[in-house]
Amino acid sequence: MILCCGEALIDMIAEPTVSGSKGFVPHSGGAIFNTAIALGRLGIQTGLLSGLSTDMFGEQLIAALQISHVATSHVIRSDRPTTLAFVQLRDGHATYSFVDENTAGRMLRPEDMPDQLPGVSALYFGGISLACEPCADAYAATLDRHGADRAVMLDPNIRPSFIKDQTRYRTRLNRMIAKTDIIKVSDEDLDWIIPGPESHAEKIPLLLRAGPAIAIVTKGGDGATGYLSDGTDVSVPVQKVKVVDTVGAGDTFNAGVLAALSQTGHLNKPALRTLPTSSLRDALEYGAKVAAVTVSRAGANPPWAQEL
């Protein structure tokens, strides 16, 4: 099982009401939740490790996971509220306003996390869960405890507005990067992690030297490039579709990469450290294919395997 570790929340998206004014409609979401849903729909055995509320929104999230065949045995329930993200779409691009104080997801602590993860072969981390405390420390502790003998993918998806203490965040993130096998970053993430005037081509070796075997840089409409620790790289274009919105695009790209590596038997530490360039290309192309379906329809609505 691939265990996706991080936030699940409700995206409140403005839609017209019968009166003509706009109201907010609750949609299940969150970066890590979206990746888990996408993996489940692609037929990959997947679970979610997250804090979910027992409120009506928590029940909505649980139902969505079950419909997409994502295991909920590692979900930690509490009576704290669900995180809400109010979404504004402009020209298909989303901006967010979060309500996240004292929530079921945010208030997870290291002692709440499982001592054992039987049957889990790979771990996936990322999103705002790595910036918001105390849950950020809980997920870092989970990686410390369980990442040594499992494949690990990390997508920090850095949102500077969430970072209250930059020194603490950088220290924690760097510690997690050192234990990661695959790191996925955007152009902006890369420049935040490694500030300075150097080109991205100069920064990638520094990122790989920190620990990962593979670095993937996504560049929006310019596609994605994967880098191996031996210095080779491979680029793939985006698949051309009519974009409805970009909600969940990166999350489902990550799911496609993980799914492809899992299906070919490469989602383990030894295989990732010796991954052929052709296998990296296949994984990136599959990620782009999955993401293309998601951006072609409203919201984070990843495709099922038969749709591909």
N, C-alpha and C positions, 0 to 999 in steps of 0.2 A: 504494500500500500504506500502511496505517496501521501504524506500528511502535510496539509497546508496549515500553517500556523500564523494566525493574525486576525485582523478585524473582519467582522460581519456587521453590517449596519443597514439603515433604511435611507435610500435616496428619496427625498421629497421633491418631486419634479412638477413644475407648474404646467397645468393643462387647463383648457377652457372648461367651464362648467355650463350647465344648462341655461344659466342666466346670462352667459356671455362673458362674465368676469373670469379671472383665472383662480384656480384653487390648486393646492398641492396634493399630489397623489403618491402614496407610499409604494416604492419599488424596492425589492430586495437587492442589496449591493454591498460594496466594500471590496477593496482590491483583492484581498486574499480569498474572500468568499467567491468572487467572480472567477478566480482561477480554479478553485475547487469545483465549482459548478461546471466550468468548461471541461475539466478533466473527466468528471463523471459522465458528461454527455458524450465524450469521445470514447467511452468504454474503458477507461483506466480506473483501476481500483483506487479509490481516493477517500480520504477522511479530512475533517476539519477540526483543528484544535483552536478554540476561541471561547470567549466568555459571552454567553447569550442570556438575555433576560427571559423571565417567565411571563412578561407582559404580552400584549396582543402582537406587537411587532416581533418579539422573540419567537412566538409561535409561527408567524409568517415566515421567518427565516428558516426555522426547522423544517417546515413543510416544503419550502423550496429546495432545500438540500436533499430531502428524501425523494422528491420527484425526480431529481437529477442523479439519483443513485450515489449520493455522497454519504459516507458513514458519519453518524453523529455521536458515536460512542465516546469520543474525546471532547465533546462540547461540555463546557462547565457552566451550569445554569445558576442564576441568582435572581433575586427580586429587585435588583437595581434596574434602572431604565435602559432602554436601547439607545445607542448612538444614532442621531439623526443628522443627515447631510442635506441641506437645502440647496438644490441644484439650479443654476441659471445657465441656459443654453443660448449662445450667440454664434450664429453661423456654424452650428454643429459642434462647437467647442464648449466644454463645460467648465464653469467655475463653481466653487462650493463654499457654503457657510455652515460650519459644524456646530452641533449642540452635543457636547461630549463630556460634560462634568459629571463625575460620580456614576458613570455608566457601568453596565455589566462587563463590557469588553475592556474598558480602560482600567478598571480597578483590579484586574488580575495581578497577583503577586507571585514571586518565585515559588513560594510554598504551596500554591494552588496547583502547580503543574505536575503532570504524571511522573512517577518514579520509574516506570517501565513503559516501553512502547513495543509490545510484541507484535510481530507481523508488519512493522513499519520499515520499509527499505530506503525511503528517501524523505527529506524534509524540505519544505519550501517556506521562506520567510520574506517579509517585506511590508510595504505600505506604511500608513500612519501609526501602526502598532509599534514601530521601531522608534518613534519620536515621542509618543505620549506615555508619561510615567503614571503609575508604576508598571503598566503592562509591558513596556519596553524592556524593563529589567527581567520580567518573567520570561519573555521570549528569548532574550540573550542567555538566560540560565538554562533554558530548554536546549538551546544549541550547544552550550558547554557540556551538558549532561548526556546528550544523545547524538551529537553530530560526528563523533570520532569514527564510527564504523558505518555511517550512512551517507549516501550522496546528499549534498546540500546545494540548493539554489537560493540566491538572494537577489531581490529587486528592491533597493531602498526607496525608490519613488519619492525622492526628497522633496518635502514641502517646507521651506524655510519658516513659514508663518507658524508652524507647529512646534518649532524648536525653541524651547524656553531657555535652555542652558547649552550653548553651542559646544563648550568644552566637554561636558558630560556626554552629549550626543555623539560627537566625533570619537571620543574614547570608546564608547560602547559599539558604535558602528565599525570602527577599525578592528576591534576585537572579533566581531562577527565575520568581517571580510576575511580575516586570517584563517577562519575555519570553514570557508566556503569553497565549493568546487566550481560552481557556475555563478558569475555575477552578471546581472543584466542592468544596464544603466542607459539613461537618455544622454544626449549631449550635455544638457544642463546639469544632470546628476554628476557626470564625470568632472565638469569644471568646478562643482561644489566640493567634491571629495578631494580633488587635487587642484587647488587654486593656483593661478599663475599664468604667465603668458605663453607657456609651451603649447604646441599643437596637440590635438587629440592623438595623433600618431606617436608623439613623444610621451604622452601621459599613460597610454595603455600598458606599456611594459612595466611602468611603476605600479600600476594597479595589479597586474599579474604577479609581480614580485612580492606583493603583500600576502599572497596565499592562493588565490583561485587558479584552477587549471584552464578555465575558459572565461573570457570576457565577451559580452555581447553589447553592442552599442546600437540603440535604435535612433533613427533620425527622421521620424515622422514620415512625410511623403517621399523621402529619399531612401527608404528601406532600412536595412539593418546589416551590420557587419559583425562577424564573429572572429575572435582572435584566440589562437592557441599559444601555449606557453613557449613553444619552440619558435615563435615569430611568424608563423604562417597566419593568413587571414582569408576570409571568404565573405563576399557581399551578396545580398539578394535584394531584389527590388520589391516594392509593395505590389500587390495585385490591384489592378485598376478596377475600381467599382464606384458607383455613385454613393458618396458618403452622406448618410443621414445624420449621424453624430458619432463622436469618437469615444463615447462612454464605454469603458471596459476594453478598449482596443489593446492596450499593453498587457492587461491581465490575461486576455485570451491568447495573445501571442505567446506569453510565457507558458500557458497550458499546452499549446501546440508543440513547443520545443520539448517540454517535459514528456509529453505523450510519445513523440517520435523517438526520443532517446530510450524511453521505457520499452516501447514495442520492439526495438532492435537490440535490446539487452545491454545498452550502454549506460544505463542510469545506475552506476555504482562507481565508487572511488577509483579502483584500478582502471576501469574502462575509460573513464573521463580523462584520466591523466595521459592516456595514449590514444585519444580519439582521432580517427582519420579525418582529414579535411572533408572528404566526401560525406561522411556521416554528419558532420557539423552543418554542411550545406543543406542536407536533407532535412535536418531538424529546423533550421531557419526558414526554409521554404514552407514547411508544414505550418510553422507558427504564423507566417505571413498569410497563408491560405485560410487558417482559422480566424485570424483577426479581420480579414477582408469581409467575411460573412457578418461578423459582429458590427462593423462600422456601416454596413449596408442597411441596417435596420435600427429602429429606435431603441435606446437604452442598452444596458449590458445584457444582451441576449445571445449567448454563445451558441454555435451550431451543434446539432447532434451528429454523430458519426455518419449516419446515412445521408445527411445533407451535403456531405463533401464528396 
